[in-house]
Amino acid sequence: MTRWSSAALLFFALASMPFAGSAKEPHPLAHYVHQRWLDGSEAPAPVVAMAQGREGFLWLATGDGLFRFDGSRFEQLLPEADGRRHELPSTVLVTRNGDVWTNFLSSLRFAIYRQGVLRILDTGMAPSRIVQMAEGSDGSIWALTASYDAEVLRYHDGMWRRYSAADGLPKSNSTNMLVADDGALWIACSTGIVRLAAGADRFEMVSPTPLARVSKDPQGRIWLSQQDRVYAITGAGGRDAPDGAGAYHLDNVKLRGAPLFDREGNLWLTTRHDGVKRLTMADADQNSSGDGAESFTSEDGLSADVTTQAMEDREGNIWVATEGGLDKFRPATLISEPALTSPAVFGDKLLVGADGSVYIGQARIVYRARPGHKPEPIVRDVVEPESLCEASDGALWIGLPEQIQVWANGSVRRVIERPDRAGHHNFIYDCAFDAEGGFWISASGSGVHRFQNGRWQTMFPPGDHADFYPTTMVRSPTGGIIVQSGNRLISFDGAQRTRTPLLFGGGDISVLTLHVADDAVFAAGSFGLSRYRAGGAETALASNASLGSRINGVVDTPEGDIWLAYPRSLVRLRRAELERALSQGQLPPPSLSLGPGDGLVSRPHSHSQRSIVRGGDGRVWVATETGTLWMDPARIVRNPLPPSIAIRSLIGDARMYHDPASLTLPAATSKIEIDFAVLSFADPRHVRVRYMLDGFDRAWVDPGPRRQAFYTNLAPGKYRFRVIAANSDGVWNRNGTSLEFEIRPAFVQTKWFVLLCAFVTILVLWGLYRLRVVQVTARIRSRLEERTQERERIARELHDTLLQGVQGLILRFQAAADRIPHENGSKRQLEAALDAADKVVVDARDRVWDLRGHETTADLGERVEQLVAETPFDPPIPVRIVLEGRARAVDPLVAAEVAKIVREALLNVSYHARASTAEIAIGYDARHLAIRMRDDGRGIPEQVMATGRKEGHFGMVGMRERADRIGGSLTISSVDGGGTEVLLTLPARLAFARRKTRNRHWLPNFLARLFADE
C-alpha cells in the first residue's frame, strides 16, 4: 500500500529566495514528490541494500528476503532448495549482463539470479557478512566483508580470491567501496582510504583519513565524506588531483551507507538516526561553515530515520532504503509553499492583481506572492475570506461573512458592512469591479448587490429556487458584469441587461466556472467547456460527463494555451487543440495531464469556482483541498524515457515459470496466466499498457491497472504474447516485449486422434449398417419361412383332403367302370373321364410339390438348365447359360423364388419375344448374386415399360413382387426392336446358404462377418 506524503512538498529552507530564474537552478528538497512504502503493509523491511536491474526492476535485499519491485508489487524470490537455510540477504548487485548477485547472512553463501532461478553458488562461502558488492571493469565481482580486519573477495573465472592485510589492506574494518571510471577499486576503511589500480595485485594507501566514505560524482571524481565535510580527492575520471570542485560542510553527521551523487550533481547522504540529507552543488563552498544540508526525516513523512542507502534509477528518481521501508523522491512540477499552512474550508481564494501579484485567501491570513517571490502575509486575523477582488487603484477588497475589508498600502483602510447580513444563504460566491468602479458581489441566496459612492444597490433578486441563485461572476470584456443564475448568464452593461442560455450537455443545472480571455467568456463544468463571443457560442463536450469530468478552474497563457483544473488532474490544451475541440464539439484526450506523480497531492478544491490563476511571472497557482500549489508551465518535469516492460512469469495449470523467454508447455494445458510488469517509477498509476496474444486476440487489449493476462482453453499450437506501454507522460515503448510459447497437443488433439475417431465412426456406422442388414435379412428370412410353412400347410391340406378325396372318387368310378360291359359305349366315355381325372390328380400333385418348395438341386446352374429344357420354345432357339465366379449353394427358399422368376422370364421369351437366341448369365460375387437374362427379340413395347405391366397380364408384376419378397432388386430394360434384358440381384447374405464355421477365433470371425458379402 502506498501513500503520497504531502510533507514531501514542504519547504525547509530558503523561504525568502526569489522564484527560480535559471532552468538549471537546483530544486530544494521540498520541491520533490515523496512516496513511501511502509513495513506492515506489503513492503518488506528493513531494506538494507538495493539496485536496479537491467530490465528495470528494483532489487531489494531486506530482512524478509530478496525482493524485486515494479512500482506496485513486491515479489519475493526464493533460492533453489539445497537442504540449507538461506535467509537475510545482506547486499545485492546487478551486473552489466543482467545477473543479480546476493549473499545470505544465515549461510554466507553467494547466489545468482539468472533465467528465472535463484541458484546458490557452489564455490564456497564468505568468511563473514558481505556488506557490499561491485562489478569490476573486467567483469569480476568484488565482495566487501564486515570483518574487523578489512577483507575483500574477488570472483573471476569461477574462482574466489581473498585480499587482506597481506595485500595492502589496513587492519581495520571497512565501510564502503566503489569502482572508479579508470577501473581502480577504492575502499574506505576506518583508518584510511586504499586503492587497487586496475591490473595491480596490491592495495596502496591513498589517504589516512579516518571514518570516511567514498563516492563518485557524475564526472567520475572521487569524493570523501566525513562527519563534518565532503570533498573531492581526485579529478574527473578518478585520476589526477582535485580540480577545485569545492567542499560541502556538515555538522557532525553520522553517515551510514555510501553517499550518492545524482545526475544533477546533488549529494544525498544516508544517516544513522537523522533521516536523509541532501546538498546541492551550489552548496559546495570551501570557505563556508556549518551544515548547509537539507534534511528529510520521519517527521516529514520518511518511512524511518535510520537510513541505509540512497540510489538513483534510470528515470532520475531517488530511492532511500530505511529500517521502516522504502521511500522515493522525484522532482515535482507542482510545488507547495511552507507558509501556506491554513487552507480555507471552502477552498483558498485566488486573485491575480494588476501588477501580476497573486493573492491567496486562507482560513486566517491573506497572502500576496509578488512575481518571482514567495507568499507573504498581508492581512491577518481574518475569518474564512469568501471573495477577493482588486479595485482600479490597487486596493484589495476582501469579502467576509458580515463585511467587506479594503486593504491598501500594507493595512486595512476601510470596513464596509454588507447589506445582506440578515439574508438567507448569503455566502459570497464571487465579486468583481465594473468599468465605472462599482463593486459587485453575488451573494447567492441574497441576490446580486453593487456598491458605489458609499451605498449598496440590489441589482438582481435571488429568486425563489436555489438552482437559480446568482453564483459565479466575472467582469465582461466590455467592462460590464456577467453572473450565472441557474441555466443562464445575465450580463449587466450599464442599464442594459441581457440573458444568454447556458449549455449543460443534457445534464443537471450546476454552478459553472467563468473565465474571461481577451474578447471571450469561457464557462466550464462537468459537461465540458463553452466559449461565448459576440458571434455566438461554441461548446466542446466531455466524452463522459460525470463528477470526475467537472472543470472548476480555467486559465489561459500568453501562448494561447489553456489549463483546465479537473478533480484529479490539471490538463493543458494547446491553442490548436482548443480550437479543434470547439469546432468538433468534443474535448480530446489530454496531451499533457498532471497528477499525483507531478506533485498534485490533493485535488483542486471542489468548492472553489476559480481554483486556478496565472501570476505575472508565469507561475500557475492551484487551490487544492489541502492548500495552494504553484507550478511553472515552462519547467514541467517530464519523463522522456519509454518504460521498460518485462514478462514476470507464466503460470500454466498452476505451474509457474519465472522470467520466461520462450516456453513449451505440457500437453492439454488449459489455464494460462501471464504476469507482466511495466517498469516506469515516475508515476506508475498513470502508466498505460496494451497486450495482444497473436493467434487469439483480434486487437490490442487495455487491461487498465491490471498487469495480468488470462487465457483458457487455448488450442494447441505456437503463440506470441506481446506487450507495449507508455509512461505517465505518454511516451510509448512501441517495441515492447514478447513471449513465445507453444502448447503441445494431447493425443486427443492430434491428427492421429481425429483419424482414429473417423475410423471408429466409420466402423460404428458400418457396424450399424451391418446390424441393420442382419435385421432386414432376418426379417426377410422370417417372412420366407412363414410363407414356406404356409405353403406346406396348404400342400398338406390339399394332399390330405382334396387329393385323397379325388383319388377315392376315381377308385369308385373305376370300380363302377369295371362292371360296365366293354361293348357299352358309356364305358368308353367313363374310361376317358377317368384318364382325365388321373391327369388332374397328377397335375395337382405337381402343384402340391411346388407348394412345398422342394428343389431337386441346390445348384442354381442345374436348375436353370432344367427350366430351359422345360420351356416350350416354338420354334426352338439356342439358350446360352454362362456361370461367372465360383459357384455357391443358394438358399433353397431363395432358389425357389429365383427359379419362378427365371421361368416367367423364359416363358415371356417363348411366347412374346420372337427371339432367335437367348442368354442367361449367373454371377457369383462376394457381395451379391446376379442373374442376367437377355434375348435378341423384338423387345417390350414402350407403353408396357412405362406402366410396368400389360393389360390383363401379371407376369412382370409377379416377378417384381417375388424379387421384393426375397430382398432382391429386379431391373427390366428393353429397346423396341432391340431385345430385352432382365437383371435380378440379391445381397450375398440373403442369397447364399449359410455355412457353419468352426475353430475360428473371434477376431477373424468378426472381420469375416464385417466384410462379408451382403
ZABARO-255202 format. One record per residue (C-alpha): residue in one letter; x, y, z. Coordinates in steps of 0.5 Angstrom, whole numbers, plus 500, padded with zeros to 3 digits. Layout:
BEGIN
AXYZ ...
//
This chain:
BEGIN
M500500500 T503507498 R502514501 W503520498 S507524503 S504532503 A510533508 A515532502 L512538499 L514543504 F520548504 F525547509 A530553508 L531559503 A524562505 S525568502 M529566496 P526569490 F523565484 A528561480 G530564474 S535559471 A533553468 K539549472 E538552479 P537546484 H531544487 P530545494 L529538497 A522540499 H521541491 Y520533491 V514529491 H515524496 Q512517496 R514512502 W512504503 L512502510 D513496514 G507493516 S504494509 E506489503 A513493504 P519489506 A523492512 P528493514 V531495507 V539494507 A541495500 M538496493 A540496486 Q536497479 G536491474 R538491467 E530490466 G528496470 F526492477 L528495483 W532489487 L532490495 A536486500 T531486506 G530483513 D524479510 G529476504 L531478497 F525482493 R524486487 F519492486 D516494480 G513500483 S507497485 R508490487 F514487492 E516480489 Q520475493 L525471490 L527465494 P533461493 E533454490 A532449495 D539445497 G538443504 R540449508 R537455510 H539462506 E536468510 L537475511 P541477504 S546483506 T547486500 V545486492 L549487486 V546488479 T552486474 R552489467 N550483464 G544483468 D546478473 V543479480 W548477486 T547477493 N550474500 F546471505 L548472512 S545466515 S549461511 L554466508 R553463501 F553467495 A547467490 I546469483 Y539470480 R539468472 Q534466467 G528466473 V532462478 L536464484 R542459485 I546458490 L554458488 D558452490 T564456490 G565456498 M562461503 A564468505 P569469511 S564474514 R558478513 I558481506 V557489506 Q557491499 M559488492 A561491486 E563490479 G570491476 S571494469 D574487467 G567484470 S570481476 I566481482 W568484489 A565483495 L567487502 T567484508 A565486515 S571483518 Y575488523 D581487519 A579489512 E578483507 V575484500 L574478496 R575478488 Y571473484 H574471477 D574466472 G570461477 M574462483 W575467489 R581470491 R582474498 Y585480499 S587482506 A593486510 A598482507 D596485500 G596492503 L589493506 P589496513 K588492519 S581496521 N574495519 S572497512 T566502511 N564502503 M568501496 L567503489 V570502482 A573508479 D572510472 D579508471 G578501473 A581502480 L578499486 W577504492 I576502499 A574507505 C577504512 S576506519 T584508519 G584511512 I583510504 V586505500 R586504492 L588498488 A590500481 A587496475 G591490474 A595491480 D596486486 R597490492 F593496495 E596503496 M594508502 V592514499 S590518505 P590516512 T583520513 P579516519 L572514519 A571517512 R567514506 V568514498 S563517493 K564518486 D560524482 P558525475 Q564527472 G568521476 R571525481 I572521488 W570524494 L571523501 S565524506 Q567525514 Q562528519 D564535518 R565536511 V565533504 Y571534499 A574531492 I581528493 T581527485 G580530479 A575528473 G575520472 G578519478 R585521476 D590527478 A589532483 P582535485 D580541480 G577546485 A570542486 G569546493 A567542499 Y561541503 H561543510 L557538515 D555539523 N557532526 V553528521 K553521523 L554517516 R551511514 G552507507 A555510501 P554518499 L550519493 F551524487 D545524483 R546526476 E545534477 G551533482 N547534488 L550530494 W545525498 L547522505 T544517509 T545517516 R544513523 H539517526 D538523522 G534521516 V537523509 K540529508 R542533501 L547538499 T546542492 M553543488 A551551490 D552549497 A560547495 D564552498 Q571551501 N570558506 S563556508 S562553515 G556550519 D551545516 G548547509 A545540508 E537540508 S534534512 F528530511 T526526517 S520521520 E517528522 D517530515 G514523512 L520519512 S519512513 A524512518 D530516521 V535510520 T537510513 T542505510 Q543507502 A541512497 M540510490 E538514483 D534510478 R535511470 E529516471 G532520476 N528518482 I532518488 W531512493 V532511500 A533505504 T531505511 E529501517 G522502516 G521501509 L523505502 D522512500 K522515493 F524522492 R522525485 P523533483 A516536483 T512540478 L507543483 I510546489 S507547496 E509553500 P511552507 A508559509 L501557507 T499552512 S492554514 P487552508 A481555508 V475551509 F471552502 G478553499 D483558498 K481565495 L486566489 L486573485 V491576480 G493583481 A494588476 D502588478 G502581477 S502579484 V498573487 Y493574493 I492568497 G486568502 Q487562507 A483561513 R486566518 I491570513 V491573506 Y498573503 R501576497 A506573492 R509578488 P512576481 G518572483 H517572490 K515567496 P508569499 E508574505 P502575509 I499582509 V492581513 R492577519 D486575523 V481574518 V476569518 E475565512 P475570507 E469569502 S472573496 L478577494 C478583489 E482589487 A480596485 S483600480 D487604485 G490597487 A487596494 L485589495 W477588497 I476582502 G469579502 L468577509 P462574512 E459580515 Q463586512 I468588506 Q475590508 V479594504 W487593504 A492598501 N499600503 G500595508 S494596512 V486595512 R484602510 R476601510 V471597513 I464596509 E458593513 R455588508 P448590506 D445582507 R448581514 A441578516 G440575509 H439567508 H445563505 N448570504 F455567502 I459571497 Y460567491 D464572487 C466579487 A468584481 F469591479 D466594473 A469600469 E466605473 G469603479 G463599482 F464594487 W459588486 I458581490 S454575488 A451573495 S447567493 G441567497 S441575498 G442576491 V447581487 H449587490 R453593488 F457598492 Q459605489 N459612492 G458610499 R452606498 W449599496 Q444597491 T441591490 M442589482 F439582482 P434579487 P436572489 G429569486 D425563490 H429557487 A436555490 D438553483 F437560480 Y441563486 P447568483 T453565483 T460566479 M461573477 V467576472 R468583469 S466582462 P471584456 T467591455 G467593463 G460590465 I459585470 I457577468 V454573473 Q451566473 S444565475 G442558474 N442556467 R443563464 L448568464 I446575466 S450581463 F450588466 D453593462 G450600464 A443600464 Q442594459 R441587462 T442581457 R441574458 T445568455 P442561456 L448556458 L449549456 F450543460 G450538455 G444535458 G446535465 D443538471 I444545473 S450547477 V455552479 L460554473 T467557473 L467563469 H474566466 V475572461 A480571456 D481577451 D474578448 A471571450 V468569456 F469561458 A464557462 A466550464 G463545469 S462537468 F459538461 G466541458 L468548456 S464553453 R466560449 Y462566449 R464571444 A460576440 G459571434 G456566439 A457560443 E462554442 T462548446 A467542447 L463537451 A467532456 S467525453 N463522459 A460528463 S461526471 L463529477 G470527475 S470531469 R468537473 I472543471 N473548477 G479552474 V481556467 V487560466 D490562459 T497563458 P500569453 E502563448 G494561447 D495555451 I489554456 W490550463 L484546466 A483544473 Y480537474 P478534481 R484529480 S489533475 L491539471 V490539464 R494543458 L490544452 R495548446 R491553442 A490549436 E487543441 L483548444 E480551437 R480544434 A476542440 L471547440 S470546432 Q469539433 G464539440 Q469534443 L474535449 P480531446 P484526451 P490531454 S496531451 L499533458 S496532465 L499533471 G497529477 P500526484 G506524481 D507531479 G506534486 L498535485 V498531492 S491534493 R485535488 P483542486 H478545491 S471543489 H468549493 S473554489 Q470556483 R477560481 S481554483 I487556478 V490563476 R496565473 G501570476 G505576473 D512571473 G508566469 R507561475 V500558475 W497557482 V492552484 A488552490 T487545493 E483541498 T490542503 G492548501 T495552495 L501550490 W504553484 M508551478 D512554472 P509552466 A516553463 R519548467 I515542467 V518536470 R518531464 N520523463 P523522456 L524515458 P520510455 P518505460 S521498460 I517492460 A518485463 I515479463 R515477470 S512470470 L507465466 I503460470 G500454466 D496450470 A499452477 R506451475 M510458475 Y516460470 H520466472 D522471467 P521466461 A524468454 S521462451 L517456453 T514449451 L508448456 P506441457 A500438453 A493440455 T495446459 S488449459 K489455464 I495461463 E496467467 I502472464 D504477469 F508483466 A511489469 V511496466 L517499470 S516506470 F517509477 A516516476 D508516476 P506508476 R499509477 H498513470 V502508466 R498506460 V499499457 R497494452 Y498487450 M496482445 L496475444 D498473437 G493468434 F488469439 D487477441 R484480435 A486487437 W490490443 V487489450 D487495455 P488492462 G487498466 P491498472 R491490472 R498487470 Q496480468 A493477462 F489471463 Y487465458 T483459458 N482453453 L488455448 A488451442 P495447441 G500451437 K505457438 Y503463441 R507470441 F505475447 R506482446 V506488451 I507495449 A507501454 A507509455 N510512461 S506517465 D508523460 G505519454 V512516452 W511510448 N515504448 R512501442 N517495441 G515493448 T517486450 S514479448 L514472450 E513466445 F511459448 E508453445 I502449448 R504441446 P497438444 A495432448 F493425444 V486427443 Q488434440 T493431435 K491429428 W492422429 F486422434 V482425429 L484420424 L482415430 C476418431 A474418424 F476411423 V472409430 T466413427 I466409420 L467403424 V461404428 L457407422 W459401419 G457396424 L450399425 Y449398418 R451391418 L447390424 R441393420 V443389414 V442383419 Q436385422 V433386415 T436379413 A433376419 R426379417 I426377410 R428370412 S423370417 R418372412 L420367407 E420361412 E413364414 R411363407 T414357406 Q411354412 E404357410 R405353403 E407347406 R401347411 I396349404 A400343401 R399338407 E391340407 L391339399 H394333400 D390330406 T383333404 L382334396 L387330393 Q385324398 G378325396 V379326389 Q383319389 G378316393 L372318388 I377316382 L377309385 R370309386 F369311379 Q374306376 A370300380 A364302377 A367303370 D370296371 R363293372 I360296366 P361292359 H366293354 E361294349 N357299352 G359306350 S358309356 K364305359 R369308354 Q367315356 L367314363 E375311362 A376317358 A374321364 L378317369 D384318365 A383326365 A382325373 D388322373 K392327370 V388333374 V391329380 V398328377 D398336376 A395337383 R401333386 D406337382 R403344385 V403341392 W410339391 D411346388 L408349394 R413345399 G418349395 H423342395 E428344390 T432338387 T438341387 A442347391 D446348384 L443354381 G446353375 E443346374 R436349376 V437354371 E438348365 Q432345368 L428351367 V431352360 A430345358 E422345360 T421352357 P417350350 F420355345 D417354339 P421354334 P427352339 I432357340 P439356343 V440359350 R447360353 I448359360 V454363363 L457362370 E461368373 G465367379 R466361384 A459357384 R456357391 A450354394 V444358394 D439358400 P433354398 L428359399 V431364395 A433359390 A425357389 E423364388 V429366383 A427359379 K420362379 I423369376 V427366371 R421361369 E417367368 A422371364 L424365360 L416364358 N416371356 V422370351 S418364349 Y411367348 H413374346 A420376344 R420372338 A428372339 S433368335 T438367341 A438368349 E443368354 I443367362 A449369366 I449367373 G454371377 Y457369384 D460375387 A463376395 R458382395 H452379391 L448374387 A447377380 I442373374 R442377368 M437374362 R438377355 D435376348 D435379342 G428379340 R423385339 G423388346 I418390350 P413396348 E414403351 Q407403354 V408397358 M415399360 A412406362 T407402366 G411396368 R405391366 K401389360 E393390361 G391383363 H398380365 F401380371 G408376370 M412383370 V409385377 G409378380 M417378378 R418384382 E414382388 R418376388 A424380388 D422384393 R420379398 I427376398 G430383399 G433383391 S433388386 L430387379 T431391373 I428390366 S431394361 S428394353 V429397347 D423397342 G426392337 G433391340 G431386345 T430385353 E435385359 V432382366 L437383372 L436380378 T441382384 L441380391 P445381397 A450375399 R448375406 L441373403 A442369397 F447364399 A446359404 R449359411 R456355412 K458353419 T465356421 R469352427 N475353430 R475361428 H478366433 W473372435 L477377431 P478373424 N471371425 F469379427 L473381421 A470376416 R463378418 L464385418 F467385411 A463379409 D458380402 E452383403 
//
